[in-house]
Amino acid sequence: MNSYKVKKYHKGSTGGRLLRNPVWDYFVKVDSRSCCNKCGFSLMGYNTSSLIKHLENRHTDTFREYQEKYEIAWNEKITHSEEKMNVLGFEAEHPYQNRKRRVQGRLNKNPVHNFFTRQDSYSNCNHCSSHMLGHNPTTLAKHLESHHAEQYKQFRELYRLAWENKRKIMKEKRKFLQESQEIFDSQQESFEEWNDTFELGYNTETCSDNMEGCSSVTEWNSA
């Protein structure tokens, strides 16, 4: 008999979680501990539920402020998810309408690396003490989005400009190739015309030479 697992979501969930819990506005990561900005109390690990409990028990006013931020963050996430679903639904019904042409390939250098320093197999954030294994641009961009909102905005702008520049280069490249092909085709046509003229002239001269040879042979035979 088949068994089915039902995934449960909390009320108001969009089927995921916040990229950054606003509770981190009141704590800072130090080594493997979370330190409260209000009282200096430190907790082992980075469990957000424990941090929220600390605010609720020790800092009532701050906890209310956190609840408001949390509600706003979830509302923004829900709105963003609904907008995304509407866009996906529209694209499913109109797959070729208002869709930008995708530029094949990828950027030579992702601008997200401007915010990190490579050290062996790690990427060290230039704005905090985080060390991430590997150099995957998606992971680095997620870190900026979650922990450095201002730097993330800068990255998105640089990323947009980089792709616009790439599109411009690709457009110029296609134009150059098209012009080169047109020049080649025109040269090919000129060569074919010259070749046809040459063959026609050659055949005419050969034919006239043959006629002269035939007439001389006939005169010699008659003599």
Disulfide bonds with the S-S distance in Angstrom:
none
